[in-house]
Each structure stands twice: as structure tokens, then as C-alpha cells.
Amino acid sequence: MIYADNAATTKMCKVSIEAMTDCIEKFWGNPSSLYAFGQNAAEKLNQARKTIAECIGADSAEIYFTSGGSESDNQAIISAANIGAKKHKKHIISSTFEHHAVLHALKKLEKENFEIELLDVHENGIILPQQISDAIRNDTCLVTVMFANNEIGTIQPITEIGRICHDKKVIFHTDAVQATGHLPINVVEQNIDMLSMSAHKFNGPKGIGVLYVRRGVPLTTLIEGGAQERGKRAGTENVPAIMGMAAALKESCYNMAKSNKKLIELREKIIDGLSKIPYSVLNGDKKNRLPGNVNFCFEGIEGESLLLLLDDRGICASSGSACTSGSLDPSHVLLAIGRPHEVAHGSLRLSIDENISEADVGYIVRSVTEIVDYLRNLSPLWKDKITGKRKFFLI
Ligand SMILES: *Cc1c(COP(=O)(O)O)cnc(C)c1O
């Protein structure tokens, strides 16, 4: 099997599995218990918090454990909205191509009379800092823009957006689920007030994540109960998963430079290969994208058919995001960058990791090329295009 869907989830790395197993076997006490056996677990928890904080240039006291990216996004947005509302600030700025965890949380707030302004994304999949600057008003309580897009991989000008927000004293949250462990992050230098991450996107376990909240930025309580997470999120900590997450993040950050160099070379080979397919287009910026991300549209095919035939050849890939697959709507991200509906339906996302070889890359390119050709030859719509009865969207 060739696994090229790392944006959906990743395989746990060895050190992460070992850290988790070690914890389950030896440190299974409750960190809130006062006897030494409980405090041993508390000590492990503190170490993990410190490790994670160091990876993003934060302080231990600014790390809140959550159940993953979706929870962190929800918590950040709802909290900033609650605090904004108290000051009669009910304007929130975001973008049209955020993850659904952000978009749906914002939709909920809209029903509660918040004004949500979603900025358009340019065709290359990047928001301009100037757009943020122009949109901020006196009653803006939050700007939330993702660090790197999960479908087209484009990296946003986070540092500049953060600077603008700081100058105008608006809270800045970024969904960094795709970026954490894959791109260098420093919350201080990049002017980030709140940041979401999820362990299973950087070779850690599923169901665990972090919300970083800068000291001094108020946070409302998400789950009432015990005093865990400084009273903001009650419930006995998932210590094994937290230890697995810390080990995975530390390793990802340690290997990042070397790994990214290799990934970019392989990514460029795939992009060059797939660009040779007629009536195809690369989605997102050519260079300013996640090292492992490739996303193409092929005119005249259905993404789902392509995926199933790739699966027959042992290749795991994605078309649109996992949350929208199964529905007939094309990806909101591809629509946001201006792809017509028909073209957006024929999309393919490959998100590779270091386990992919050069030979695998050749096999992927060959397979996609053959399958696209096969599917087009089956399609009456395609025949109409070839004979000039219908127009092409792409050249
Ligand atoms: C995967 C993902 C999420 C959701 O994270 P979970 O841990 O699966 O809840 C949120 N945002 C982005 C950009 C993602 O890629």
C-alpha cells in the first residue's frame, strides 16, 4: 500500500507508541492524586506540556490539552466570541476556505447575532494581510485564519496577519493543525494569540490536541467540573495520549528540516508528472505550500471514481476533505479559489510523508495518468468536449 493521505491522518511513529505504552504500563495513576504514584503521572504530564510548549515557542502555562483540532478550534472561537460580546464586540473575521471546525463554529455564532465576515481567498489560495487590515473594525473581537490549508496546502502570511491584529488589539487565532510538526512555528515571533493543533496530524495518537492561549488572553471554561487545565477544561487528563503527542511533536520538529527537503523534491516530481496530463490544473500556490501537499483538478472526471481506481492499485489518496467526501457537494476550498463546480468535482489530493520512495512517486504519476485517461474515455461528457459540442474550462 502507498499511503498518500497524511492530511487526513498519519501513522503513529515509534517513539509516540513507546511513550504511550510506557505510560499505560507504568504511569497510569491519576495526576490529581496526592500520593507519589499519582504525582509520578502528574510529573509526566508536566514534562509533556513543557515539551509541546518548547516546540512552538510558548510557555507551559499557555498549553491547554483538548480532544483534538476540532475541539481546539471550537473552544478558541466560542471563547473569543463570549469575551467579545461582553464588550459589545460581535464582529469576527475569517476566510472562506477554513476547515469546517472553524466555519461551522462561526455559523453557530451567526445565529447568535454575531457578524461573521469571511474574506475571499485569491486564486493561488493565499489571503493578503491587507485584506485583514481593511476588514478590522472597532467592534472586531476575533480574527481566525488557518496556518496552512488542509486541502490545497497553501501557507498563509501568519506573522503579518498577527502583527496587524496586535497593532489593532484584536485577538488572533490560527488553526495550525496542518502546520504543527510540519512547518517552523513560533507563537511569539508570529504574533499568535491562540493556536490549534492535533496530534494525529503529526504522527501522534488520535483524539488528543492542544489549544495554545497566550498569557493574558482570557479563555472561557469549556467543560465544568474539576480543576484540570487550570479550571478551563475539567476531566481526568488523557495522560498516555498526551505523552504520545509530546513524543511525536518533539520528533517531528527535530526531523523537520531534513524531512521537508526530501518531501519538497518528491512533491515537485509529482507536480511535474501530473502537470503533463492535458486539461489539468494545480490547485494552490506553486511554491508556498506544505512540503507534502499536491492538489490537482482534472477536467471531465469524478474525483470519487479516480480515488476508487487508485485504491485498486493500492494508493490511498483523497478528493476534497474527508468531511465532505460522501456528499455530492464539491470542496468548498476549491470553490473558494474560483474553480467552477464541474472542475472542482474532479480533484485529487495527495499528501505524502517520508515513507514514500522515488519509485512510489513514479507509480503514483503513472497510475493517475492512466486512470484519468481511462475515465475520460468512458465519459459521454468528455466526448462532447473533444468534438466541440461542449466547452472546456481548463486549457
Ligand atoms: C484535521 C483538521 C482539523 C480537525 O482535527 P481533529 O483532531 O481531527 O478534530 C481541523 N483543522 C484542520 C486544518 C485539519 O486538517
The ligand as a Tripos MOL2 file, in Angstrom:
@<TRIPOS>MOLECULE
LIG
   15    15     1     0     0
SMALL
NO_CHARGES

@<TRIPOS>ATOM
      1 C1         -7.7840   17.5630   10.7130 C.3       1 LIG1
      2 C2         -8.0360   19.0120   10.8400 C.ar      1 LIG1
      3 C3         -8.8530   19.5120   11.8670 C.ar      1 LIG1
      4 C4         -9.5950   18.6100   12.8190 C.3       1 LIG1
      5 O1         -8.7320   17.9730   13.7140 O.3       1 LIG1
      6 P1         -9.2770   16.7230   14.5670 P.3       1 LIG1
      7 O2         -8.1880   16.4390   15.5500 O.co2     1 LIG1
      8 O3         -9.4630   15.6030   13.5930 O.co2     1 LIG1
      9 O4        -10.5390   17.1450   15.2190 O.co2     1 LIG1
     10 C5         -9.0150   20.8620   11.9730 C.ar      1 LIG1
     11 N1         -8.3970   21.7050   11.1200 N.ar      1 LIG1
     12 C6         -7.5990   21.2660   10.1360 C.ar      1 LIG1
     13 C7         -6.9350   22.2350    9.2370 C.3       1 LIG1
     14 C8         -7.3970   19.9050    9.9530 C.ar      1 LIG1
     15 O5         -6.6250   19.4630    8.9640 O.3       1 LIG1
@<TRIPOS>BOND
     1     1     2 1
     2     2     3 ar
     3     2    14 ar
     4     3     4 1
     5     3    10 ar
     6     4     5 1
     7     5     6 1
     8     6     7 2
     9     6     8 1
    10     6     9 1
    11    10    11 ar
    12    11    12 ar
    13    12    13 1
    14    12    14 ar
    15    14    15 1
@<TRIPOS>SUBSTRUCTURE
     1 LIG1         1 GROUP 0 **** ****
